[in-house]
Protein backbone atom coordinates (compact mmCIF):
# COMPACT_ATOMS: atom_id res chain seq x y z
CA UNK A 1 0.00 0.00 0.00
CA UNK A 2 1.35 3.44 -0.91
CA UNK A 3 2.06 5.75 2.04
CA UNK A 4 2.62 9.49 2.24
CA UNK A 5 3.65 11.57 5.25
CA UNK A 6 3.88 15.26 6.15
CA UNK A 7 5.29 17.01 9.22
CA UNK A 8 3.55 20.36 9.50
CA UNK A 9 5.00 22.98 11.86
CA UNK A 10 2.11 24.34 13.95
CA UNK A 11 1.22 24.86 17.59
CA UNK A 12 -2.45 24.26 16.65
CA UNK A 13 -2.11 20.59 15.72
CA UNK A 14 -4.34 19.21 18.47
CA UNK A 15 -7.08 21.70 17.63
CA UNK A 16 -6.81 20.93 13.92
CA UNK A 17 -7.16 17.20 14.58
CA UNK A 18 -10.19 17.80 16.77
CA UNK A 19 -11.86 20.02 14.18
CA UNK A 20 -11.11 17.67 11.28
CA UNK A 21 -12.33 14.59 13.12
CA UNK A 22 -15.54 16.35 14.13
CA UNK A 23 -16.04 17.55 10.54
CA UNK A 24 -15.46 14.14 8.95
CA UNK A 25 -17.34 12.14 11.59
CA UNK A 26 -20.61 13.07 9.87
CA UNK A 27 -19.74 10.96 6.82
CA UNK A 28 -16.76 8.76 7.67
CA UNK A 29 -15.55 6.41 10.39
CA UNK A 30 -13.38 8.49 12.72
CA UNK A 31 -11.38 7.66 15.83
CA UNK A 32 -10.19 10.55 17.99
CA UNK A 33 -8.52 11.04 21.34
CA UNK A 34 -6.30 13.76 22.77
CA UNK A 35 -3.73 14.69 20.15
CA UNK A 36 -4.48 11.80 17.76
CA UNK A 37 -6.97 11.04 15.04
CA UNK A 38 -7.67 8.38 12.44
CA UNK A 39 -10.05 8.85 9.53
CA UNK A 40 -11.14 5.96 7.32
CA UNK A 41 -11.82 6.97 3.71
CA UNK A 42 -12.94 4.61 0.96
CA UNK A 43 -9.52 5.03 -0.68
CA UNK A 44 -7.42 4.65 2.48
CA UNK A 45 -6.69 5.90 5.98
CA UNK A 46 -5.40 9.19 7.39
CA UNK A 47 -3.52 9.13 10.70
CA UNK A 48 -2.81 12.37 12.55
CA UNK A 49 -0.76 13.04 15.67
CA UNK A 50 0.16 16.37 17.24
CA UNK A 51 2.50 17.71 19.86
CA UNK A 52 3.05 21.33 20.84
CA UNK A 53 5.18 22.13 17.80
CA UNK A 54 3.95 20.05 14.88
CA UNK A 55 1.23 18.00 13.31
CA UNK A 56 2.28 14.72 11.70
CA UNK A 57 -0.09 13.36 9.06
CA UNK A 58 0.30 9.94 7.43
CA UNK A 59 -1.90 8.66 4.64
CA UNK A 60 -2.06 5.02 3.66
CA UNK A 61 -3.94 4.47 0.41
CA UNK A 62 -5.23 1.32 -1.21
CA UNK A 63 -3.84 2.40 -4.61
CA UNK A 64 -1.34 4.96 -5.92
CA UNK A 65 -4.13 6.96 -7.59
CA UNK A 66 -5.95 7.23 -4.28
CA UNK A 67 -2.84 8.54 -2.52
CA UNK A 68 -2.68 11.70 -4.63
CA UNK A 69 -6.40 12.30 -4.18
CA UNK A 70 -6.24 11.83 -0.40
CA UNK A 71 -3.24 14.16 -0.13
CA UNK A 72 -5.29 16.85 -1.82
CA UNK A 73 -8.39 16.27 0.30
CA UNK A 74 -6.48 16.24 3.58
CA UNK A 75 -4.35 19.28 2.69
CA UNK A 76 -7.34 21.37 1.57
CA UNK A 77 -9.30 20.52 4.72
CA UNK A 78 -6.31 21.26 6.96
CA UNK A 79 -5.84 24.65 5.31
CA UNK A 80 -9.54 25.44 5.65
CA UNK A 81 -9.61 24.45 9.34
CA UNK A 82 -6.44 26.45 10.05
CA UNK A 83 -8.17 29.67 9.01
CA UNK A 84 -5.65 32.53 8.91
CA UNK A 85 -2.71 30.38 10.05
CA UNK A 86 -0.57 29.52 7.03
CA UNK A 87 0.41 25.84 6.91
CA UNK A 88 3.40 24.39 5.08
CA UNK A 89 2.36 20.93 3.91
CA UNK A 90 5.02 18.93 2.07
CA UNK A 91 4.13 15.33 1.34
CA UNK A 92 6.88 12.71 1.38
CA UNK A 93 6.26 9.29 -0.14
Secondary structure, DSSP 8 states (H G I E B T S, - for coil): --EEEEEEE-S-HHHHHHHHHHHHTTTSEEEEETTEEEEEETTEEEEEEE-SSEEEEEEEESSHHHHHHHHHHHHHHHHHHHTTS------B-
